[in-house]
Each structure stands twice: as C-alpha cells, then as structure tokens.
C-alpha cells in the first residue's frame, strides 16, 4: 500500500496534512543549520507519519509501536514503500527504548513526532510519554511536532445531556409507579469519567450555550520541564445567557506551529471559526455537573479544572476556592455498571409510558395478575408491575452490582414481600430458586422484559429474551401473557 493510498484510507486526513506541513518546515529548519535529521515517531501505528518524515528528507526515522501486530503491519508497509533503509520500526514502548551503539537507537532524536491524542487529549498518556522521551531519547534542542495543545470548556444547559447522567427522581417516580430512589442514588455525583459524544449531532434546540468557550489548559510539549503530569487552575468567565447549567463540553486545539497558523480543532460546529469537519475518532467530551447550577446573563463564575497523567475533571464555582478540585466519584454503584445510554433509556418518559400502557391493559383485561417473571438487566419494570397490582414479581440480576442496586431499591420501597431478586442469569434459574416465594406448584401469569441485557452489544442481541422465554416455558401458566410478544429485525 503506497503512502498516498494509505493517507486516503485513514479518517484523520486533516491531522496527517498538518503533520506533513509542519514536518516539512521542521526538516528545512534543521537542514538550514546543518543538523542531522533523526526523527523519533512515537506510536507510529501503520507507519504513515514515519514515511512522511522520510519523504520530507529525514536522514533516519525511528518508529516505535508497542502493539506488536500493528508494528508488524508498519514494518511490512515500510518495506513495501522501500523505506527500510531509512525507517527502523521498533516494537516496544518508547519508555523502554535505549540509546547507544547497542541500544534501540544509536543516537538521540533531533525531531520528535507523536500522534497520541484521544478525545480527552491526554487519555492515551501523551504527557508522561513525551516527558520521558524528551528526558531520555531526544537532544536538548529537539524540535517537537506538535508543540502544543489547548483545552477549552463551555457551560451548557441540555435536558438530553442530563438524561445520560443520573436517574431523574421525579421522572422515574412518575413512570414506574411512584418508586423512590435510594439516598445513595440521590446523593451520588455521577461517573468520574468524561462522556465522549458528537455534540454537534444533537438537535440545535437541545443545547443552550450559557458561556463562551473558556481556555483552561495550555500543554507545551517542547521541553520536559514544561510538561506537568498534574495541574489545576481556576478561570473566571462571564455567562452569556440565563439558565440552569448541567454540563460542561470540552474539546481541544492542537497547534503545529508557534504562530497557530497550522491548527487542528475538535470543537463542535458552533465553536468552529473555519469549516467544521466531522470525525468519527475524535469527538467532544462532556463533564456532567453534580447538580444543575443557576446562572444569570452577565454573571461572573469560576471554572475549576484539574488533570493528572490521563484524565481531566472540572467544576463550576460561584467564586474561586483554595485547595484541590475534587474528582467526581460514583457512590451508588450504578455508574460503574450502567452505560450512559442505559440511564437515558430509564429516564425516557415516552419509553416508560409505553410500558405502563401495555402492562396496565394486560393486567386490567385479564382479571389481575398474581405472579410475574421479569427478564431484563437493571430494569425497573418489577416496581411498575407491583404498583399496577401484581402480587409477586421475580427478577434475575446476574451482575452482582446491579443485583445489589435492585435489592437496595426493593428495601427503600419496602417491597421485600413483593419482589424477589435472584443473583443469577435466567437460564441458570431452577424452580427451587423461586417456589418458596410464589408458592409451590404455582406458575407465572405474566412474563415481561424491556428487553435489555448488559451482554448485548448489537440490537439483535436483545433477542436473548426469546431464548430465555423458551427456557422458562415449564414455569408459565397456560394463559400466560408475554410482553413483548414479538420482535422484528430490519436491515437496509
């Protein structure tokens, strides 16, 4: 595969263009002062950047790649493009490389390049990797590409984004028969990790911008001394609109030159000054606020920001505070088990009302339902069924954390005599597991499911409900009601 063809097959075309442009400038700069151009490409992947360096005139290129299958691919591509005499592929971490006559590289690099950026900018370890490389593998005046990265954060109000954060107590109560959430759920601050998302894909009226983009970090990669593995800051900003801020949207700009003329930006469409480009590999990231904060147009607030080697976290303050900015940490257990989309499913009022309508109709027209088997992971349907008059509900929660959470909800709503939570997958359940609860020789009048299973990745994986229904056949009464009754798989 030629370098030109490889360039066109990769999604980060503008990134490669930026690298090529700046690398040509860096090579010319080093050539003008008579320096040997020894390029160290960290995380070479397919070897594309290494071949670009060779085409620009580098004397030697050392390309390291820790993932051995990928390193093998890079080696074959380099050989096919006849760069083997210039490029050496090294299948190890840069932090494990040695310099010397018998080392991985014979001399230190004069030009250091890397593409170690993720949606959160530093999530792939770019800070510690470059700091170590500059200390041990690069000349003191080594040119670094890219030299810097800026991080921006913007306060927004969005009901859609809020639905991915936590269960809404009012929404859940109205949808699932007045269920009360546990104190742990109500007090939990949410997940410690940022949420990757194409925010530009959200409806235009689904996000209200409450602040301008606020610059929080400026990472300088040109010297080891300037790279801080841990840092925090407080930045004042003025609100543009009045509203209830519930999320912070974060993105980054990478500068490939000191003047900022060659730049790659991952900002959402509304914050782009040039033509916006959609990417499937670099998104924006969302920090959900612990609870909404009321803001007013013209009001000055403070954005607290902190980072370590691999992650960032933020907080909106009414005024600057001394001390470390606490990192959010889940205390309810749900955020370490449920995905963001699972929270959104449970918060979806339309979805909840559909379940209630169907179950209410079945229960009212069948003269009542005494026993019910619920087959779904992390579901609140058992609570809805009880509120509609079902006497006994048995549900299966194989995941230990979700079993614990559901049990706590049962206790909080004083339903131990109405809901039995079994700590196993339904296909491993036997009659002995539940007959003491519903009574010997009794069968289930209702089999229900959303269906939803944590093991499901693709939509049709939820058809496990059909398989589970066949396993449960001997436990079901002759006139059992089953929800859902059928499933349809469509393809385009």
C-alpha positions in Angstrom: 0.0 0.0 0.0 1.5 3.3 -1.0 1.7 6.3 1.4 -0.8 8.2 -0.8 -3.3 5.4 -0.8 -2.8 4.9 3.0 -3.4 8.6 3.6 -6.7 8.5 1.8 -7.9 5.4 3.8 -7.4 6.9 7.2 -10.1 9.1 8.8 -7.6 11.7 10.2 -6.8 13.3 6.8 -6.5 16.8 8.2 -4.3 15.6 11.0 -1.9 14.0 8.5 -2.0 17.2 6.4 -1.0 19.2 9.5 1.8 16.8 10.3 3.1 16.8 6.8 3.1 20.6 6.5 4.8 21.2 9.8 7.3 18.4 9.4 8.5 19.8 6.1 9.1 23.1 7.9 10.9 21.4 10.8 13.1 19.4 8.4 14.0 22.5 6.4 14.8 24.3 9.7 17.2 21.6 10.8 18.7 21.3 7.3 19.4 25.0 7.2 21.7 24.8 10.3 23.4 21.6 9.1 21.8 19.2 11.7 21.3 15.5 11.1 17.6 14.9 11.0 16.9 11.9 13.2 13.1 11.6 13.7 11.6 9.6 16.6 7.9 8.7 15.8 6.2 7.5 18.9 3.1 5.4 18.4 3.7 5.0 14.7 0.7 2.8 14.0 0.7 2.0 10.3 4.0 3.9 9.9 2.4 6.7 7.9 4.0 9.6 9.8 7.3 7.9 9.7 7.1 7.6 5.9 6.0 11.2 5.7 9.2 12.2 7.6 11.3 10.1 5.2 9.7 11.7 2.2 10.4 15.1 3.7 14.1 14.4 3.8 14.9 12.9 7.2 18.2 11.1 7.4 16.9 8.5 9.9 13.5 7.6 11.3 13.0 5.5 14.4 9.3 4.5 14.6 8.2 2.8 17.8 4.9 0.9 18.3 4.1 -1.1 21.4 1.2 -3.1 19.8 3.2 -5.9 18.1 0.6 -6.9 15.5 0.4 -3.2 14.4 4.2 -2.9 14.5 4.3 -5.9 12.1 1.9 -4.1 9.8 4.0 -1.0 9.9 7.2 -3.0 9.1 5.6 -4.5 6.0 4.2 -1.2 4.8 7.6 0.5 5.3 9.3 -2.3 3.3 6.7 -2.2 0.5 7.2 1.5 0.1 11.0 1.0 0.0 11.8 3.0 3.2 13.5 0.2 5.1 17.0 1.8 4.8 15.7 5.0 6.4 13.0 3.8 8.8 13.5 1.4 11.7 10.3 0.0 13.3 10.8 -0.8 17.0 8.1 -2.9 18.6 8.3 -1.6 22.2 7.2 1.4 24.3 9.3 4.5 23.9 9.9 4.4 27.7 11.6 1.0 27.3 13.9 2.2 24.5 17.6 2.6 25.0 20.2 4.9 23.3 23.7 3.8 22.3 25.7 1.7 19.9 24.0 -1.5 21.2 20.6 0.2 22.0 17.4 0.6 20.1 18.6 3.9 18.6 22.3 4.8 18.2 21.8 8.5 19.0 19.1 10.8 20.3 16.4 12.3 18.1 16.5 15.8 16.8 12.9 15.8 15.7 10.2 14.2 17.9 6.7 13.5 16.5 3.7 11.7 18.0 0.0 11.2 17.5 -1.1 10.1 21.0 -4.2 12.2 21.3 -7.7 10.9 22.1 -11.0 12.8 22.7 -9.8 13.9 26.1 -6.4 14.9 24.6 -4.3 13.2 27.3 -6.1 9.9 27.7 -3.5 7.9 25.8 -0.7 9.1 28.1 0.8 11.8 25.9 2.1 13.8 28.9 4.1 11.1 30.5 5.2 9.6 27.2 6.6 12.9 25.8 8.1 13.9 29.1 10.0 10.6 29.3 11.1 10.8 25.6 12.4 14.4 26.0 14.4 13.4 29.0 15.9 10.2 27.6 15.6 9.9 23.9 15.8 13.5 22.5 18.5 16.1 22.1 18.1 19.2 24.4 17.1 21.4 21.4 14.9 18.7 19.8 12.1 20.0 17.6 8.7 18.7 18.8 5.7 18.2 16.5 3.0 19.1 17.5 4.5 21.6 20.0 1.3 22.5 22.0 -2.3 21.7 22.7 -5.1 24.0 24.2 -8.2 22.7 26.0 -11.5 24.6 26.1 -14.6 24.1 28.2 -18.1 25.5 27.7 -21.0 25.6 30.2 -24.4 24.4 28.7 -27.9 23.5 29.6 -29.4 20.4 28.0 -32.2 18.0 29.0 -30.9 15.5 26.5 -27.4 15.5 28.0 -28.8 15.4 31.6 -30.7 12.2 30.8 -27.3 10.4 30.4 -26.1 11.5 33.8 -28.3 10.1 36.6 -31.8 8.8 37.2 -34.2 11.7 37.4 -36.2 11.0 40.7 -39.4 12.8 39.5 -39.3 11.2 36.1 -38.6 7.7 37.5 -41.3 8.1 40.1 -44.0 9.1 37.6 -43.0 6.4 35.1 -42.5 3.5 37.4 -45.4 3.6 39.9 -44.1 6.1 42.4 -40.8 4.3 43.0 -38.4 6.1 45.4 -34.7 6.1 44.6 -32.2 5.3 47.3 -30.3 8.0 49.2 -27.1 6.8 47.6 -28.6 7.4 44.1 -29.9 10.8 45.0 -26.6 11.9 46.6 -24.3 10.3 44.0 -22.2 12.9 42.0 -22.0 10.5 39.0 -19.3 8.9 36.9 -15.7 10.1 37.3 -15.1 9.7 33.5 -16.0 12.2 30.8 -18.5 11.2 28.2 -17.4 11.1 24.6 -20.0 12.5 22.2 -20.6 14.2 18.9 -22.4 17.2 20.5 -22.9 18.8 17.0 -25.2 15.9 16.2 -27.7 16.9 19.0 -30.7 19.0 17.9 -30.0 22.7 17.6 -32.6 23.5 20.3 -31.3 20.7 22.5 -28.3 22.6 23.8 -28.3 26.1 25.3 -24.9 27.8 25.5 -24.5 29.6 28.8 -20.9 30.6 28.5 -18.3 31.3 25.8 -15.5 28.7 25.3 -13.2 29.0 28.3 -9.5 28.1 27.8 -8.4 26.0 30.8 -5.1 24.2 29.9 -2.3 25.0 27.5 0.0 22.0 27.2 3.5 22.8 26.0 5.3 19.7 24.7 8.6 21.4 23.7 10.5 20.6 26.9 10.3 18.0 29.7 10.3 20.8 32.3 7.2 22.4 30.8 5.1 19.2 30.9 3.2 18.9 34.2 1.7 15.5 34.9 -0.7 17.0 37.4 -2.1 20.5 37.4 -5.1 22.6 38.3 -6.4 26.1 37.6 -9.3 28.4 38.2 -10.5 30.5 35.4 -13.2 33.3 35.7 -15.8 33.6 32.9 -18.9 35.6 32.2 -22.2 33.9 31.4 -23.8 34.8 28.1 -27.3 33.6 29.0 -29.5 32.9 31.9 -30.3 29.3 32.6 -29.5 26.1 34.6 -26.1 24.7 33.7 -25.9 21.0 34.0 -23.0 20.0 31.8 -19.6 21.2 30.5 -18.5 20.4 27.0 -14.7 20.0 26.5 -12.6 20.0 23.3 -9.0 20.7 22.2 -7.0 22.5 19.6 -3.6 21.2 18.6 -1.1 23.8 17.2 1.5 22.5 14.8 3.5 25.8 14.8 4.3 28.5 17.2 2.1 31.1 15.4 -1.1 28.9 15.5 -1.4 29.1 11.7 -1.4 25.3 11.4 -4.1 24.0 13.7 -6.3 21.0 14.2 -9.5 21.7 16.2 -12.1 19.3 17.6 -14.6 22.0 18.7 -18.3 21.4 18.0 -19.7 23.1 14.9 -20.9 26.2 16.7 -17.4 27.0 18.1 -15.5 26.5 14.8 -14.2 29.6 13.0 -13.3 27.6 9.9 -15.2 25.0 8.1 -16.4 22.3 10.5 -15.2 18.7 9.8 -17.0 15.6 11.2 -14.7 12.9 12.6 -15.5 9.5 14.0 -12.4 9.1 16.1 -12.1 12.5 17.9 -15.3 13.7 19.5 -16.1 16.2 22.2 -16.2 15.2 25.9 -18.9 16.0 28.4 -18.5 16.5 32.2 -21.9 16.2 33.9 -22.2 18.6 36.8 -23.1 17.0 40.2 -26.3 19.1 40.2 -27.6 22.0 38.0 -26.3 25.5 38.8 -28.5 28.5 38.2 -26.7 31.2 36.3 -27.6 34.7 35.0 -26.5 36.6 32.0 -23.5 38.8 32.8 -22.8 36.9 36.0 -19.1 36.1 36.6 -18.4 32.5 37.7 -15.2 30.4 38.1 -14.4 27.3 36.2 -12.2 24.9 38.2 -10.1 22.4 36.2 -7.7 19.7 37.1 -5.8 16.9 35.3 -3.5 14.0 36.1 -1.5 11.9 33.6 -4.5 10.5 31.8 -7.7 12.4 32.6 -9.4 15.8 33.3 -12.2 16.9 35.5 -14.0 20.2 36.0 -16.2 22.1 38.4 -18.3 25.3 38.2 -17.9 27.6 41.2 -19.6 30.8 42.3 -16.2 32.1 43.4 -12.6 30.8 43.4 -11.8 28.3 46.1 -8.4 27.2 47.5 -7.4 23.6 47.6 -7.6 20.7 45.2 -10.6 20.3 42.9 -12.3 17.0 44.0 -12.7 14.4 41.2 -16.2 13.1 40.8 -16.6 9.5 42.1 -19.7 7.3 41.9 -21.0 6.2 45.3 -24.2 4.5 44.2 -22.7 1.8 42.1 -24.9 2.4 39.1 -22.3 4.4 37.1 -19.8 1.6 37.3 -22.3 -0.8 35.9 -24.8 1.0 33.7 -23.9 2.7 30.5 -24.8 6.3 29.7 -27.4 5.1 27.2 -28.9 2.9 29.9 -29.5 5.9 32.1 -31.1 7.6 29.1 -33.4 4.6 28.5 -34.7 4.6 32.0 -35.2 8.4 32.0 -37.1 8.3 28.7 -40.7 9.3 29.6 -42.1 8.0 26.3 -40.5 4.7 26.8 -41.8 4.4 30.3 -45.3 5.4 29.4 -45.4 2.7 26.7 -44.5 0.1 29.2 -47.1 1.3 31.7 -49.9 1.5 29.0 -49.2 -2.1 27.9 -48.9 -3.6 31.4 -51.9 -1.7 32.7 -54.0 -3.0 29.7 -52.9 -6.6 30.2 -53.5 -6.6 34.0 -56.9 -4.9 33.8 -58.3 -7.1 31.0 -57.0 -10.4 32.4 -58.8 -10.0 35.7 -55.5 -9.4 37.5 -52.0 -10.9 37.6 -50.7 -12.7 40.6 -47.3 -13.8 39.6 -44.8 -12.3 37.2 -41.3 -13.2 35.9 -39.2 -10.2 34.7 -36.3 -10.9 32.3 -34.2 -7.8 31.8 -31.0 -6.5 33.3 -31.1 -3.4 35.6 -34.8 -3.0 34.9 -37.4 -1.0 36.9 -40.3 -2.9 35.4 -40.8 -5.1 38.5 -41.6 -1.9 40.5 -44.1 -0.8 37.9 -45.7 -4.2 37.9 -46.2 -4.2 41.7 -47.7 -0.7 41.5 -50.2 -2.0 39.0 -51.3 -4.7 41.3 -49.1 -7.8 40.6 -48.8 -9.7 43.8 -45.3 -11.4 43.3 -42.5 -10.5 40.9 -39.4 -12.5 40.4 -36.5 -10.9 38.5 -33.0 -12.0 37.7 -29.9 -9.8 38.1 -26.8 -11.7 37.2 -24.4 -8.7 37.5 -23.5 -8.5 41.2 -23.5 -4.7 41.4 -26.9 -4.5 39.7 -28.3 -7.2 42.0 -27.2 -5.1 44.9 -28.7 -1.9 43.5 -32.0 -3.5 42.7 -32.1 -5.0 46.2 -31.5 -1.6 47.7 -34.4 -0.2 45.7 -36.6 -3.0 46.9 -35.7 -2.2 50.5 -36.1 1.5 50.0 -39.6 0.9 48.7 -40.5 -1.8 51.3 -41.2 -4.4 48.7 -39.3 -7.4 50.0 -42.6 -9.4 50.2 -43.5 -8.4 46.6 -40.2 -8.6 44.6 -37.6 -11.4 44.7 -34.2 -10.5 43.1 -32.3 -13.6 42.1 -28.5 -13.3 41.6 -28.2 -15.3 38.5 -28.9 -15.5 34.8 -32.4 -16.7 34.0 -31.2 -19.7 32.1 -29.5 -20.9 35.3 -32.6 -20.4 37.4 -34.4 -23.5 38.7 -37.8 -23.9 40.3 -36.2 -24.2 43.7 -34.9 -20.6 43.4 -38.4 -19.1 43.5 -41.1 -21.6 44.6 -40.7 -20.6 48.2 -41.6 -17.0 47.2 -44.5 -17.5 44.8 -45.7 -20.9 46.3 -45.2 -24.5 45.3 -46.8 -25.6 42.0 -47.7 -22.0 41.1 -46.8 -20.7 37.7 -46.2 -17.3 36.3 -49.2 -15.4 34.8 -47.0 -12.8 33.2 -43.6 -12.9 31.5 -42.2 -9.5 30.8 -39.0 -7.8 29.6 -37.9 -4.5 28.1 -35.9 -6.4 26.9 -32.4 -5.2 27.8 -29.2 -7.2 28.7 -25.8 -5.8 29.6 -24.2 -8.5 27.5 -26.0 -7.2 24.4 -23.8 -5.1 22.1 -25.9 -5.1 18.9 -29.7 -4.5 18.8 -30.5 -8.1 17.9 -28.6 -9.4 20.9 -31.7 -8.4 22.9 -33.4 -11.3 21.2 -31.9 -13.3 24.0 -35.4 -12.7 25.5 -36.8 -15.2 23.1 -34.2 -17.8 24.1 -34.9 -17.1 27.8 -38.6 -17.4 27.2 -38.1 -20.9 25.8 -36.1 -21.9 28.9 -38.9 -20.6 31.1 -41.7 -22.4 29.3 -42.4 -25.0 32.1 -42.9 -22.2 34.6 -45.5 -20.4 32.6 -49.3 -20.8 33.0 -51.4 -21.9 30.0 -52.8 -18.5 29.5 -49.6 -16.6 30.3 -49.3 -13.1 29.0 -45.9 -12.3 27.4 -44.5 -8.8 26.8 -43.1 -8.2 24.3 -45.0 -10.7 22.1 -42.7 -10.5 19.0 -39.6 -8.8 17.7 -38.8 -7.6 14.2 -35.2 -7.2 12.8 -34.9 -4.8 9.9 -31.9 -4.0 7.8 -31.1 -1.6 5.0 
